[in-house]
């Protein structure tokens, strides 16, 4: 493994670890299941962590049936991430629409939401 591959695996392992730590902390300290935003944050964090875990695993098992299963799992994860991005887009549009219905006005100096 050359330096760039090692850096990629190390960074991916770091993101995986950070995602797991976040998920544990969020699960134990917040009622994330009770809101769509909470569920989205948890799902997106775990999906990104799993995608980075794939990078680590495929480096360890680059060939054979395990690699084939990992690649299939990665394709599924990418579909999950795409669905979560669509969900995020819908949540933003919904929040903006609610703000318009409530008649809230943003200050011109406020940055766009």
C-alpha positions as CSV (number, residue, x, y, z in Angstrom):
1,X,0.0,0.0,0.0
2,X,1.5,3.4,-1.0
3,X,1.2,6.6,0.9
4,X,-1.9,7.9,-0.8
5,X,-3.8,4.6,-0.2
6,X,-2.7,4.6,3.4
7,X,-3.9,8.2,3.8
8,X,-7.3,7.3,2.2
9,X,-7.8,4.4,4.5
10,X,-6.8,6.4,7.6
11,X,-9.1,9.2,6.7
12,X,-11.9,6.8,6.0
13,X,-11.3,5.0,9.3
14,X,-11.4,8.4,11.0
15,X,-14.7,9.4,9.5
16,X,-16.1,5.9,10.3
17,X,-15.0,6.3,13.9
18,X,-16.4,9.9,14.1
19,X,-19.8,8.8,12.7
20,X,-20.0,5.9,15.2
21,X,-19.1,8.2,18.1
22,X,-21.7,10.8,17.0
23,X,-24.4,8.1,16.6
24,X,-23.7,6.8,20.1
25,X,-23.7,10.3,21.7
26,X,-26.8,11.4,19.7
27,X,-28.6,8.2,20.5
28,X,-28.0,8.5,24.2
29,X,-28.5,12.3,24.6
30,X,-31.2,13.3,22.2
31,X,-34.7,12.1,21.3
32,X,-33.6,11.8,17.6
33,X,-36.4,9.3,16.8
34,X,-39.1,11.7,17.6
35,X,-38.5,14.2,14.7
36,X,-38.0,13.8,11.0
37,X,-34.9,16.0,11.2
38,X,-33.4,13.9,14.0
39,X,-34.0,10.7,12.0
40,X,-32.5,12.3,9.0
41,X,-29.3,13.4,10.9
42,X,-28.9,9.9,12.3
43,X,-29.5,8.2,9.0
44,X,-27.2,10.5,7.0
45,X,-24.4,10.2,9.6
46,X,-24.6,6.4,9.7
47,X,-24.7,6.2,5.9
48,X,-21.6,8.3,5.4
49,X,-19.9,6.3,8.2
50,X,-20.8,3.1,6.4
51,X,-19.5,4.3,3.1
52,X,-16.2,5.2,4.7
53,X,-16.2,1.8,6.4
54,X,-16.5,0.3,2.9
55,X,-13.3,2.0,1.9
56,X,-11.5,0.4,4.8
57,X,-13.0,-3.0,4.2
58,X,-12.4,-3.1,0.4
59,X,-8.8,-2.2,1.1
60,X,-8.5,-5.2,3.4
61,X,-10.5,-7.5,1.1
62,X,-9.8,-6.3,-2.5
63,X,-10.6,-9.5,-4.3
64,X,-13.0,-12.5,-4.2
65,X,-16.5,-13.0,-3.0
66,X,-16.1,-10.7,0.0
67,X,-15.1,-7.8,-2.3
68,X,-18.1,-8.6,-4.5
69,X,-20.4,-8.4,-1.5
70,X,-18.8,-5.2,-0.4
71,X,-19.2,-3.6,-3.8
72,X,-22.9,-4.6,-3.9
73,X,-23.3,-3.1,-0.4
74,X,-21.6,0.1,-1.5
75,X,-24.1,0.4,-4.4
76,X,-27.0,0.1,-1.9
77,X,-25.4,2.7,0.4
78,X,-25.2,5.1,-2.5
79,X,-28.9,4.6,-3.2
80,X,-29.6,5.2,0.5
81,X,-27.5,8.4,0.4
82,X,-29.3,9.6,-2.7
83,X,-32.7,9.0,-1.0
84,X,-31.5,10.9,2.1
85,X,-30.4,13.9,-0.1
86,X,-33.9,13.9,-1.7
87,X,-35.4,13.8,1.8
88,X,-33.1,16.7,2.9
89,X,-34.3,18.7,-0.2
90,X,-37.9,18.1,0.7
91,X,-37.4,19.1,4.3
92,X,-35.8,22.4,3.2
93,X,-38.6,23.2,0.7
94,X,-41.1,22.3,3.4
95,X,-39.5,24.5,6.0
96,X,-39.3,27.4,3.5
97,X,-42.9,26.9,2.5
98,X,-44.0,26.9,6.2
99,X,-42.1,30.1,6.7
100,X,-43.9,31.7,3.8
101,X,-47.3,30.6,5.0
102,X,-46.6,31.9,8.5
103,X,-45.7,35.3,7.0
104,X,-42.2,35.4,8.5
105,X,-39.9,37.9,6.9
106,X,-36.2,37.7,6.9
107,X,-34.0,40.6,7.6
108,X,-32.3,41.7,4.4
109,X,-29.0,41.4,6.2
110,X,-29.6,37.8,7.2
111,X,-27.7,35.2,5.1
112,X,-29.9,32.9,3.0
113,X,-31.2,29.9,4.8
